[in-house]
């Protein structure tokens, strides 16, 4: 029986849903659809946009939970790190230069700094999520060793302390702290990693009950929605709260984390059979391509215009354009990443026939065995 058939479907399902949510977030945010219009807080487009934003904002944390859940009992592999960097470099440098050669319009001047962001995507934080993930993965031997040698109680206390410092306090006291990176860094990734490690070791707990998970997801969504809309109404009327208006959308906001945990628990261990399951399992490993595609710096601030973001005047039109953009970007990104994977495999097989390359490859895999030792 193949590994593909043995693999559970729910992690890939979560990846697909989370990635489509991420596309929705970027379409609404970068498309300027979250701004208050002439109709004010009662404008249907404004309310619909914020409802979709609130439903989707947990997506990044969901992606972090998935990786943390499996990496917490996995080993560091230098080969995987290099493969991931080359994958990232393909989408950043190769596709970026292709976009420029094809005449795609960019909002930034094409100077040395711009080109450096394409050519050195991790160091220049071309994709903040990938920079955070790669640094977290480099620290994986330390993290997994710490998790392995902690008791269940120690692991829970350590996780709660991290969450208190980086999530709970800022969520209760609505104020912008200098320490707070809003969840856009490796520190928050480690926090979510620890949460996922608890789930992996002790089980989902009450989130194992689908009804509780659904309530947690909806509670998080409605809290983010209510807090975001109220703060924007207050800002529009008083001119105050400018520096905290975006806090409800921070990835380290406790309600965003709650929604992520709810969605994770809701779909965890869900079973899907037949062709649909096969398609989901096939697409799951390539979902990252959708993010790397539309967040490429060359098209990051223009792709949403291709789907009519500037011409939206009604709520139904907003939903329709958002769904079309979501599906189109997701499918295109997955397909490009799939083709990239095929080409990378083919190139690797050809290069293996060259002795220097094979020696380097063998040396890399020998490092993998070092970290596999117990």
C-alpha positions as CSV (number, residue, x, y, z in Angstrom):
1,X,0.0,0.0,0.0
2,X,1.4,3.4,-0.9
3,X,2.3,6.1,1.6
4,X,-0.2,8.4,-0.1
5,X,-3.1,6.1,0.8
6,X,-2.0,5.6,4.3
7,X,-1.7,9.3,5.0
8,X,-4.6,10.9,6.9
9,X,-6.6,13.4,4.9
10,X,-7.4,15.9,7.6
11,X,-4.0,17.7,7.7
12,X,-4.1,18.3,4.0
13,X,-7.8,19.4,4.2
14,X,-6.8,21.9,6.9
15,X,-3.9,23.1,4.7
16,X,-6.2,23.7,1.8
17,X,-8.8,25.5,3.8
18,X,-6.2,27.6,5.6
19,X,-4.5,28.6,2.4
20,X,-7.7,29.6,0.7
21,X,-8.5,31.7,3.8
22,X,-5.1,33.4,3.5
23,X,-5.9,34.4,-0.1
24,X,-9.2,35.9,1.1
25,X,-7.3,37.9,3.8
26,X,-4.9,39.4,1.3
27,X,-7.6,40.1,-1.3
28,X,-9.7,42.0,1.3
29,X,-6.8,43.8,3.0
30,X,-4.6,44.7,0.1
31,X,-7.6,45.4,-2.1
32,X,-8.7,48.1,0.3
33,X,-12.1,46.4,1.0
34,X,-11.9,46.7,4.7
35,X,-12.0,50.5,4.7
36,X,-15.2,52.2,6.0
37,X,-17.2,53.6,3.1
38,X,-19.8,56.4,2.8
39,X,-22.4,54.2,4.3
40,X,-20.5,53.9,7.5
41,X,-20.7,50.9,9.8
42,X,-24.0,49.8,8.4
43,X,-22.7,49.6,4.8
44,X,-23.3,46.0,3.6
45,X,-19.9,45.8,1.8
46,X,-18.1,47.0,4.9
47,X,-19.9,44.5,7.2
48,X,-19.6,41.6,4.7
49,X,-15.9,42.3,4.2
50,X,-15.2,42.3,7.9
51,X,-17.2,39.1,8.5
52,X,-15.1,37.3,5.8
53,X,-12.0,38.8,7.3
54,X,-12.9,37.6,10.8
55,X,-13.8,34.1,9.5
56,X,-10.4,33.9,7.8
57,X,-8.0,35.6,10.1
58,X,-7.2,32.4,12.0
59,X,-5.7,30.8,8.9
60,X,-2.0,31.5,9.6
61,X,-2.3,30.1,13.1
62,X,-4.0,27.0,11.7
63,X,-1.0,26.5,9.3
64,X,1.3,27.0,12.3
65,X,-0.6,24.4,14.4
66,X,-0.4,21.9,11.6
67,X,3.3,22.2,11.2
68,X,3.9,22.3,15.0
69,X,1.7,19.2,15.5
70,X,3.8,17.1,13.2
71,X,7.2,18.7,13.8
72,X,7.0,18.4,17.5
73,X,7.6,14.6,17.2
74,X,9.8,14.9,14.1
75,X,13.5,15.2,13.5
76,X,15.5,18.0,11.9
77,X,16.6,17.3,8.3
78,X,19.2,19.4,6.6
79,X,18.0,18.0,3.3
80,X,14.4,19.3,4.0
81,X,15.8,22.7,5.0
82,X,17.7,23.1,1.8
83,X,14.8,21.7,-0.3
84,X,12.5,24.3,1.3
85,X,14.9,27.1,0.7
86,X,15.3,26.2,-3.0
87,X,11.5,26.0,-3.3
88,X,11.2,29.4,-1.7
89,X,14.0,30.8,-4.0
90,X,12.1,29.4,-7.1
91,X,9.0,31.4,-6.2
92,X,10.8,34.5,-5.1
93,X,13.7,34.9,-7.6
94,X,12.8,32.8,-10.6
95,X,9.1,33.7,-10.8
96,X,9.8,37.2,-9.7
97,X,12.2,37.8,-12.5
98,X,9.8,36.1,-14.9
99,X,7.1,38.5,-13.8
100,X,9.4,41.5,-14.4
101,X,10.4,40.1,-17.8
102,X,6.7,39.8,-18.8
103,X,6.1,43.4,-17.9
104,X,4.0,42.9,-14.7
105,X,3.4,46.3,-13.0
106,X,5.0,46.7,-9.6
107,X,4.4,49.5,-7.1
108,X,8.0,49.6,-5.9
109,X,11.0,51.1,-7.8
110,X,13.1,48.3,-9.3
111,X,16.4,49.0,-7.6
112,X,19.2,47.0,-5.8
113,X,17.1,46.6,-2.7
114,X,14.1,45.4,-4.7
115,X,16.2,42.8,-6.5
116,X,17.9,41.7,-3.3
117,X,14.5,40.9,-1.8
118,X,13.9,38.6,-4.7
119,X,17.3,36.9,-4.6
120,X,17.6,36.6,-0.8
121,X,14.0,36.0,0.3
122,X,14.8,34.7,3.9
123,X,17.3,37.4,5.0
124,X,15.2,40.2,3.4
125,X,11.9,38.8,4.7
126,X,10.3,38.7,1.2
127,X,7.8,36.3,2.8
128,X,7.7,36.9,6.6
129,X,6.0,33.6,7.3
130,X,8.7,31.6,5.5
131,X,11.4,33.5,7.3
132,X,9.7,32.7,10.7
133,X,9.2,29.1,9.6
134,X,12.8,28.5,8.5
135,X,14.3,30.0,11.7
136,X,11.9,27.9,13.7
137,X,12.9,24.8,11.7
138,X,16.6,25.6,12.4
139,X,15.7,25.6,16.1
140,X,13.8,22.4,15.8
141,X,16.4,20.1,17.4
142,X,16.4,22.4,20.5
143,X,12.6,22.6,20.6
144,X,11.9,18.9,20.1
145,X,14.5,18.0,22.7
146,X,13.0,20.4,25.2
147,X,9.5,19.1,24.6
148,X,10.7,15.5,24.8
149,X,12.3,16.0,28.2
150,X,9.5,18.0,29.8
151,X,6.8,16.3,31.7
152,X,3.2,17.0,30.7
153,X,2.8,19.5,33.5
154,X,6.0,21.3,32.7
155,X,5.1,21.5,29.0
156,X,1.7,23.0,29.8
157,X,3.1,25.6,32.3
158,X,5.8,26.6,29.8
159,X,3.2,27.0,27.0
160,X,0.9,29.0,29.3
161,X,3.8,31.4,30.3
162,X,4.7,32.0,26.6
163,X,1.0,32.6,25.7
164,X,0.6,35.0,28.7
165,X,3.6,37.1,27.7
166,X,2.9,37.1,23.9
167,X,-0.9,36.8,23.7
168,X,-3.1,37.0,26.8
169,X,-1.8,40.3,28.3
170,X,-1.9,42.2,25.0
171,X,-5.4,40.9,24.3
172,X,-6.8,42.0,27.6
173,X,-5.0,45.3,27.8
174,X,-5.8,46.8,24.4
175,X,-2.5,48.7,23.9
176,X,0.4,48.5,21.6
177,X,3.6,47.2,23.3
178,X,7.0,47.7,21.8
179,X,7.8,44.0,22.3
180,X,4.7,43.0,20.3
181,X,5.4,42.0,16.7
182,X,1.7,41.2,16.3
183,X,2.5,37.5,15.6
184,X,4.6,38.2,12.5
185,X,7.8,36.5,13.7
186,X,9.5,33.3,14.9
187,X,8.7,34.0,18.5
188,X,4.9,33.6,17.9
189,X,5.6,30.6,15.7
190,X,7.4,28.9,18.7
191,X,4.4,29.8,20.9
192,X,2.0,28.1,18.6
193,X,4.5,25.2,18.1
194,X,4.3,24.6,21.9
195,X,0.5,24.7,21.8
196,X,0.5,22.1,19.0
197,X,3.1,20.0,21.0
198,X,0.6,19.9,23.9
199,X,-2.1,18.7,21.6
200,X,0.1,16.1,20.0
201,X,1.2,14.7,23.3
202,X,-2.0,14.9,25.4
203,X,-4.7,15.0,22.7
204,X,-7.1,17.8,21.8
205,X,-8.9,17.6,25.2
206,X,-12.3,19.3,25.1
207,X,-11.5,20.4,21.5
208,X,-11.9,16.7,20.6
209,X,-15.6,17.3,20.9
210,X,-16.8,18.8,17.6
211,X,-19.5,20.9,19.2
212,X,-17.0,22.5,21.6
213,X,-14.6,23.2,18.7
214,X,-17.3,24.8,16.6
215,X,-18.3,27.0,19.6
216,X,-14.6,28.0,20.1
217,X,-14.3,28.8,16.4
218,X,-17.4,30.9,16.2
219,X,-16.6,32.6,19.5
220,X,-13.2,33.6,18.2
221,X,-14.6,34.8,14.9
222,X,-17.4,36.9,16.4
223,X,-15.1,38.4,19.0
224,X,-12.7,39.5,16.3
225,X,-15.6,40.8,14.2
226,X,-17.2,42.8,17.0
227,X,-13.9,44.2,18.4
228,X,-12.7,45.2,14.9
229,X,-16.0,46.9,13.9
230,X,-16.4,48.7,17.2
231,X,-12.8,50.1,17.2
232,X,-13.3,51.4,13.6
233,X,-16.6,53.0,14.5
234,X,-14.9,54.7,17.5
235,X,-12.0,55.8,15.4
236,X,-14.2,57.2,12.7
237,X,-16.2,59.2,15.3
238,X,-13.5,60.4,17.7
239,X,-10.2,60.1,15.8
240,X,-8.8,58.1,18.8
241,X,-7.7,54.4,18.9
242,X,-5.5,54.8,15.8
243,X,-2.7,52.7,17.2
244,X,-4.8,49.9,18.5
245,X,-7.3,49.6,15.7
246,X,-5.5,46.7,14.1
247,X,-4.9,44.7,17.3
248,X,-8.0,42.4,16.9
249,X,-6.4,41.1,13.7
250,X,-3.0,40.3,15.2
251,X,-2.1,36.6,14.9
252,X,-1.2,36.6,18.6
253,X,-4.6,38.0,19.6
254,X,-6.2,35.4,22.0
255,X,-9.4,35.4,20.0
256,X,-7.6,34.7,16.7
257,X,-5.8,31.8,18.4
258,X,-9.1,30.6,19.9
259,X,-10.7,30.5,16.4
260,X,-7.6,28.6,15.0
261,X,-7.8,26.0,17.8
262,X,-11.6,25.7,17.2
263,X,-11.1,25.1,13.4
264,X,-8.1,22.7,14.1
265,X,-10.2,20.7,16.6
266,X,-13.2,20.7,14.3
267,X,-11.4,19.1,11.4
268,X,-8.8,17.1,13.3
269,X,-9.2,13.4,12.5
270,X,-12.1,14.0,10.1
271,X,-12.4,11.2,7.6
272,X,-13.1,11.7,3.9
273,X,-13.1,8.8,1.4
274,X,-13.0,8.4,-2.3
275,X,-11.8,10.7,-5.1
276,X,-12.3,13.8,-3.0
277,X,-9.8,12.5,-0.4
278,X,-7.3,11.7,-3.1
279,X,-7.5,15.2,-4.6
280,X,-7.1,16.8,-1.2
281,X,-4.1,14.6,-0.4
282,X,-2.6,15.5,-3.7
283,X,-3.1,19.2,-3.3
284,X,-2.1,19.5,0.4
285,X,1.7,19.4,0.0
286,X,1.5,22.1,-2.7
287,X,-0.7,24.6,-1.0
288,X,2.2,26.7,0.0
289,X,2.6,27.5,-3.6
290,X,-0.5,29.6,-3.5
291,X,1.0,31.8,-0.8
292,X,4.4,32.1,-2.4
293,X,2.8,33.0,-5.8
294,X,0.4,35.8,-4.9
295,X,2.8,37.2,-2.2
296,X,5.7,37.6,-4.6
297,X,6.8,41.1,-4.2
298,X,6.4,41.9,-7.9
299,X,2.7,41.3,-7.9
300,X,1.9,41.6,-4.2
301,X,0.1,44.9,-4.5
302,X,-1.6,44.4,-7.9
303,X,-2.9,40.9,-8.3
304,X,-6.2,41.6,-6.6
305,X,-7.0,44.2,-9.2
306,X,-7.2,41.4,-11.8
307,X,-10.3,40.2,-10.0
308,X,-12.1,43.5,-9.9
309,X,-11.4,44.6,-6.3
310,X,-11.6,48.3,-7.4
311,X,-15.0,47.9,-9.0
312,X,-16.9,46.3,-6.1
313,X,-20.0,48.2,-5.0
314,X,-22.2,45.5,-3.5
315,X,-22.0,42.7,-0.9
316,X,-22.9,39.9,-3.3
317,X,-20.4,41.2,-5.8
318,X,-17.8,41.3,-3.0
319,X,-18.5,37.7,-2.1
320,X,-18.4,36.6,-5.8
321,X,-15.1,38.4,-6.6
322,X,-13.5,37.1,-3.4
323,X,-14.4,33.5,-4.1
324,X,-13.2,33.7,-7.7
325,X,-9.9,35.2,-6.6
326,X,-9.5,32.6,-3.9
327,X,-10.1,29.7,-6.2
328,X,-8.1,31.0,-9.1
329,X,-5.0,31.9,-6.9
330,X,-5.2,28.6,-5.0
331,X,-5.4,26.4,-8.0
332,X,-2.8,28.3,-10.0
333,X,-0.3,28.3,-7.0
334,X,-0.9,24.6,-6.4
335,X,-0.3,23.7,-10.0
336,X,2.8,25.8,-10.3
337,X,4.3,24.2,-7.2
338,X,3.4,20.7,-8.5
339,X,5.2,21.4,-11.8
340,X,8.1,22.9,-9.8
341,X,8.3,19.7,-7.8
342,X,8.4,17.5,-10.9
343,X,11.1,19.7,-12.5
344,X,13.1,19.7,-9.3
345,X,12.9,15.9,-9.0
346,X,14.0,15.5,-12.7
347,X,16.9,17.9,-12.3
348,X,18.0,16.2,-9.1
349,X,18.1,12.8,-10.8
350,X,20.2,14.2,-13.6
351,X,22.6,15.9,-11.3
352,X,23.1,12.8,-9.2
353,X,25.1,11.3,-12.1
354,X,27.7,14.0,-11.6
355,X,30.2,12.9,-8.9
356,X,30.7,16.2,-7.1
357,X,27.0,16.8,-6.8
358,X,26.4,13.2,-5.6
359,X,29.1,13.7,-2.9
360,X,27.5,16.9,-1.7
361,X,24.1,15.2,-1.7
362,X,25.4,12.2,0.3
363,X,27.0,14.5,2.8
364,X,23.7,16.4,3.3
365,X,21.9,13.1,3.9
366,X,24.6,12.0,6.3
367,X,23.8,15.0,8.4
368,X,20.2,13.9,8.4
369,X,21.2,10.6,10.0
370,X,23.1,12.4,12.7
371,X,20.0,14.2,13.8
372,X,18.0,10.9,13.5
373,X,20.2,9.3,16.2
374,X,18.6,8.9,19.6
